Amino acid sequence: MSKIAVVNAGSSSVKFAIFDAADEAPTMRLRGLIEGIGAAPRVNLFGAGGETLLREDVAPEGFDHAAATRTMMRVAAPWLDGKDIAVVGHRVVHGGGRFCAPVLATAAVVDELSQFVPLAPLHQPHNLAVIRALLAEHPQLPQVACFDTAFHASQPPLAQAFAIPRQYSQAGVRRYGFHGISYQYVARRLGAVAPGLAQARVIVAHLGNGASLCAMKEGKSVATTMGFSTVDGLMMGTRCGAIDAGVLLHLMDRYGLDARRLEDLIYRESGLLGISGISSDMRTLRASSAPQAKEAIALFVYRIQREIGSLAAALGGLDAIVFTAGIGENDAATRAEVAEGCAWLGVALDDAANREARTTVSSPQSQVAVLVIPTNEELEIAQSAWRLAAR
Ligand code: AMP
């Protein structure tokens, strides 16, 4: 059976997965993680059931994203049943205003995508480095770029605008939105598990380490909480979410923080970690009796409740809320607390269904359906890549 590779490259890691190709539902065969790029690189390979297949330390000298890409191809090779990889699908964070659907990543497309590096400096260069490395070493291998921004291209202009002088908006400073691959997957699953809701007014809550909400009408994004960058909107594991821009000016003036220092503060030192001083991990905070852990969770939930109100306004009402990602899928307490603050919208949970994370967790009386749909961004990328390659 032909194989599909899915790659998600970060600043110090390359995550990948190998799927058996199939038109409707590719099946994951193995998963890999190359971590510690730039420090102490290590390769990990896991089977579909999570069992460790390989652990290997790699010499750090000269081990960059191109070397990690070669390593990925080398360690995956023995597991391909003698087949070649037919297509590689990549998670690419930014498609700018230009790319609103998966695209074949040719050298010319990669050059265009490099224009968006200034819009996503933490992710885009690494995403593109892996595509470039594969173009150089395997020029015949089709590669497909799938964008985190693409799903939100359907937002109306008002939802994308900042109230800043026009010259900056025209240069691309606007609300793009992210987590689009996850939202696309959940929108399709919603159509399968609750066909009656696929055309309705739905808020999807992607609550993981990164967190955002997306307001969907007829399965399309009409507004979302992340904006120009992945730091806006909800409070997250280590990101502050929406913050008064005046705070940043104050921190610069009063404490002499520059852009790089502020970047660390808002992306890596804030959120659940910043408030609790304990951890960015919801499981750890739920298990803690420290008041700071409770405060961090309370603000996390409050921000979600507030933003649900805002997105319900953008939708002109609300028919369903869908929870997904690490916290959304697994933390019944967060779902219950969020729902409690949405009672005014007619939201009511069935406690047992919520505890068991059934697909529908709302009570029969609830005016808003509440669902839990596990996301699967890798599968979404594998399917998109396979479809495009088949064409
Ligand atoms: P993600 O980025 O989607 O992998 O989600 C990571 C977040 O999900 C972390 O904050 C985890 O603590 C949280 N998470 C995963 N499993 C659970 C669980 N069983 N209960 C509470 N939180 C969880």
Residues whose N, C-alpha, C, O or C-beta is under 5 A from the ligand:
A	BS01	AMP	L207 G208 N209 G210 S280 D281 M282 R283 A325 G326 I327 N330 D331
